[in-house]
Amino acid sequence: MRQMRKEQRQRDAAWALEVFDKAPYITVSMTRPDSSPYGLPLSLVRSGDDRFYFHCADGGEKLDCLKVNPVISLSAVSRCTPRFEEDKQNFTEYYHSAVALGRAEIVEDDSEKIEALRLLCERFLPKFMEHFDDAIARSLSRTTVVRITLTEPPVGKCKP
């Protein structure tokens, strides 16, 4: 990625990964088959330092986009606080954000799908894990899991 204009705000990959982990959703941007942009907030979970997962139905615009061009961009904000700085008479915003580039592919292996779905459920609905196995038995065959592998380290940015 390009060097940031205000270098003092740039944070390393480990810091950026924490932003992704804390964000309630991550915006996934991709390209439609007609080359127009398409971005949407999704519930992603991270596995390791270079892999994210999301799930979706077996068809739809996301999958149409990814079949044509699997390159994606991720962005997230885990903290956002608008402020008026009295001393500077300045309107500003304090934030923690992260961006990353990656390549998406549909997970075909059932054991990887199940592990990704388990990670998603543990992140977003940990109190209901006793129902996980039944849900997998009912819906694994009609659930698509997409793996995003980062193609370069993520970058974080913050203002205090």
C-alpha positions, 0 to 999 in steps of 0.5 A: 500500500501507498505510504500515508501522508501523515506517517505519525498516524500509521500503525503496524500490521499487528495493531491493524489486526486488532482493529479488525478483531474489535470492529463490529463489521468489516467492509468488503469491497470488490468489483462487479462483473461490469467493473463497477465497485461493490462494497458491503459491511460483513461479519468476518472472523480472522484466523491467524495473521493472514486469513479471514472468513465470512459466510453467505448463501450459495448464490448472490452478488458477492459470489458473482463478483468474486468469480470474476475478480477475487481481489478484495479490499477490507476496511474497518473502524473500531473506534470513532469519536467526533470532537471539537478541540476548544484550544484549536477551535477545530472540528475533528474525529479520533479513530482507529482504522485498518485496511487490507488487500486480499484474495477471496476464494470459496472454501470447498473442504467441509472441515475448513468450512466447519472450522470457519463457521465455528470461529464465526459463531464463537466470535458473534454468538458464543453463548449459543455454541451448544446449538452449533453441531445441530445447525451444521448438520442442517445447513452446511450443504447450503452454506457458502464459506469464503476465505480471504487470504491477505496478499500483503500486511494490513495497515492501521491508522489512528488519531489519538 
